[in-house]
Amino acid sequence: MQQPHLIATLFATLLLAAPALAAKAEKPPKEPGVAVQVTAEMTGAGIVSSGVKLPPIPPVTGNRKNPVASWGKPLPYPIVIADRRNNRLIEIAPDKRIIWEFPSPSLLLYRGNEDVNFSADGRQLAVSEEDNFDVHIVDYEARAITWTYGVPDRRGKSAGLLNYPDDAHLLADGKFMTADIRNCRVLIIDPKDNSIATQWGEAGKCRHNPPHQLAHPNGATPMENGDILVSEITDAWISRITRAGKLLWSVRAPNIRYPSDAFPTVDGKQVIVADFSKPGRVVIFDPATGKPSWDYFFKEGEQALDHPSIARELPETGDVLIVDDLHDRVIVVDRKTKAIIWQYGVLGVKGHLPGYLNYPDGVDLDLYRDWKKALQKP
């Protein structure tokens, strides 16, 4: 185990690599954790960019309850994609133009972004990095990291350390939520002082007994009223828990082997979840009955999925947005016909230039900026 002065040196290096963090930096954790060997796969394509000249960012004029004007079918809003092995965030308009991009500022600090979600005001992005063992807040307009929790390339369970954090959300009150998979816990952290405001689950006690113990949670998704949907990998449990820690229900997701980040449907009455398997599946089910109301599954062919990590029901259209990770694409599936009606990325082809992705892993909708109007200007 390394000595504390070496950990302090590591943090000094990080701050030099990313000056935006200096004002928010906390002292390194007392327990230095366990060093993790960085592989070529973990560094992916390195620091890359599409090379596209990006348009000016329009102002925030919408929110989740009152979004900006829709683009309609097949994709009603631009999407921000966590392009994991390209180590970048990239925003794609429904017409497939690249309109915003955030390449890694430093592979030591920022690498392998795997989930991304907007804050309630649309001005910040919550990002998790499983195999970099940290989570971040990114300022959308400044394209800068403003906060980090966890130590890159070190795993642990003491304060300031994480072990394979999945999912990242900024809650309405400004706190940051993540599912710390291998520590079998969900954390809600206050970025103001890095204190843990809420913890469900205990490191080393990986069993299904929410919220007291959790069996490898890999998803924690806020609902409109503040309740949290928690996904557990073991036995595909999905639970709804209030912020106060009251369990409302817990149901096994039907026909799912490896649940990945359950989300509520647009009306809040059902749950949509991707099966991170090959071939993959997407299921919408009613938690009151445990029965599926919609299922997308193909064993082979272009419609088949390879380890999909996210599925979201789209507002207005009811179609389904899917991140098809190991096929290097993000798609929209027509709810009625199950045909693929929109795709970004080339099936099974990795790349970082326009039209290509490299292991996309997370996605969120930009409901906040009227890019449609902005892009129409001469």
FENCOR-V999160 format. One record per helix or strand of 3 or more residues. SS is the DSSP state (alpha for helix, beta for strand). FROM is the first residue (numbers start at 1). LEN is the number of residues. Records with the same first field share a line. If there is no record, write none. Layout:
SS: FROM-LEN + FROM-LEN
This chain:
alpha: 4-14 + 19-6 + 40-4 + 84-3 + 130-3 + 181-3 + 234-3 + 325-3 + 371-6
beta: 79-5 + 88-5 + 98-6 + 115-4 + 124-6 + 134-6 + 144-6 + 165-6 + 176-5 + 185-6 + 195-6 + 217-6 + 228-5 + 237-5 + 247-6 + 259-6 + 271-5 + 281-6 + 291-7 + 308-6 + 320-5 + 329-5 + 340-5 + 360-6
